[in-house]
């Protein structure tokens, strides 16, 4: 008879993960689990679905024009990072947008 629920140690062996990492995910609420008192149990089908949700796509390699072999498309990666940064409207946590550093009286009096 196949076991319905896995212990944290069994799940660690199944996933190849440390139990401390699994405890972190349990406390964080990011991994599907059951808690009965102090016991923590996992269902394998739930874990398999959770692992599929953790999947990340890799950056595709592209042939360089006239090159021999494959290399990363650095230009495309830089353009994507710049576009993402512009969308988020990044400002330093210590500064407000639109503030000119070092100019106080001039800005307050309207001379600039």
C-alpha positions as CSV (number, residue, x, y, z in Angstrom):
1,X,0.0,0.0,0.0
2,X,1.4,3.4,-1.0
3,X,1.8,5.9,1.7
4,X,-0.7,8.8,1.4
5,X,1.2,11.4,3.4
6,X,4.9,12.1,3.6
7,X,6.8,13.3,6.7
8,X,9.2,16.3,6.4
9,X,12.2,13.9,6.3
10,X,10.6,11.8,3.6
11,X,9.8,14.8,1.6
12,X,13.3,16.1,2.0
13,X,14.6,12.8,0.5
14,X,12.0,12.9,-2.3
15,X,12.9,16.5,-3.3
16,X,16.6,16.3,-2.4
17,X,16.1,19.3,-0.1
18,X,17.3,20.0,3.5
19,X,14.6,19.7,6.1
20,X,15.5,23.2,7.3
21,X,14.6,24.6,3.9
22,X,11.3,22.7,4.0
23,X,10.5,24.1,7.5
24,X,11.2,27.6,6.1
25,X,8.6,27.0,3.4
26,X,6.1,25.6,5.9
27,X,6.5,28.6,8.2
28,X,6.3,31.0,5.2
29,X,3.1,29.2,4.0
30,X,4.5,28.8,0.5
31,X,4.4,25.0,0.4
32,X,1.1,23.0,0.6
33,X,1.0,21.0,3.9
34,X,-1.2,19.6,6.6
35,X,-0.6,20.3,10.2
36,X,-2.0,18.0,12.9
37,X,-0.9,19.4,16.2
38,X,2.9,19.6,15.9
39,X,3.0,17.1,13.0
40,X,3.5,18.3,9.5
41,X,2.5,16.1,6.6
42,X,2.6,16.5,2.8
43,X,0.7,14.8,0.0
44,X,2.9,13.9,-3.0
45,X,0.4,15.1,-5.7
46,X,0.2,18.5,-3.9
47,X,4.0,18.7,-3.8
48,X,4.3,17.7,-7.5
49,X,2.0,20.6,-8.5
50,X,3.8,23.0,-6.2
51,X,7.2,22.0,-7.8
52,X,5.7,22.7,-11.2
53,X,4.8,26.2,-10.0
54,X,8.4,26.7,-8.9
55,X,9.7,26.2,-12.4
56,X,11.6,29.1,-14.0
57,X,12.3,29.5,-17.6
58,X,15.9,29.9,-18.7
59,X,17.4,32.5,-21.0
60,X,17.5,31.1,-24.5
61,X,20.8,30.9,-26.3
62,X,20.9,32.6,-29.7
63,X,23.4,32.0,-32.6
64,X,25.5,35.1,-33.1
65,X,25.5,36.4,-36.7
66,X,28.6,35.1,-38.4
67,X,29.8,33.5,-35.2
68,X,30.8,30.0,-34.5
69,X,28.8,28.6,-31.7
70,X,26.3,30.0,-29.3
71,X,26.4,33.0,-27.0
72,X,24.0,34.9,-24.8
73,X,22.0,37.7,-26.5
74,X,23.4,40.4,-24.2
75,X,21.7,43.2,-26.1
76,X,18.3,41.7,-25.6
77,X,18.9,41.1,-21.9
78,X,20.1,44.7,-21.3
79,X,17.1,46.1,-23.2
80,X,14.8,44.0,-21.1
81,X,16.4,45.2,-17.8
82,X,16.3,48.8,-18.9
83,X,12.6,48.5,-19.9
84,X,11.7,46.8,-16.6
85,X,13.5,49.5,-14.6
86,X,11.7,52.3,-16.4
87,X,8.4,50.7,-15.8
88,X,8.9,50.4,-12.1
89,X,9.8,54.1,-11.8
90,X,12.8,53.3,-9.6
91,X,13.8,56.0,-7.1
92,X,16.2,55.7,-4.2
93,X,14.5,54.8,-0.9
94,X,16.1,57.9,0.7
95,X,15.1,60.4,-2.0
96,X,11.7,61.6,-3.3
97,X,11.3,61.8,-7.1
98,X,12.0,65.2,-8.5
99,X,14.0,66.5,-5.6
100,X,17.2,68.3,-6.6
101,X,20.0,67.6,-4.1
102,X,21.9,70.5,-2.5
103,X,19.5,73.2,-3.6
104,X,17.2,74.4,-0.8
105,X,16.8,78.2,-0.7
106,X,17.0,78.6,-4.4
107,X,14.2,76.1,-5.0
108,X,12.1,77.5,-2.1
109,X,12.4,81.1,-3.4
110,X,11.7,80.1,-7.0
111,X,15.0,81.3,-8.4
112,X,15.5,78.0,-10.1
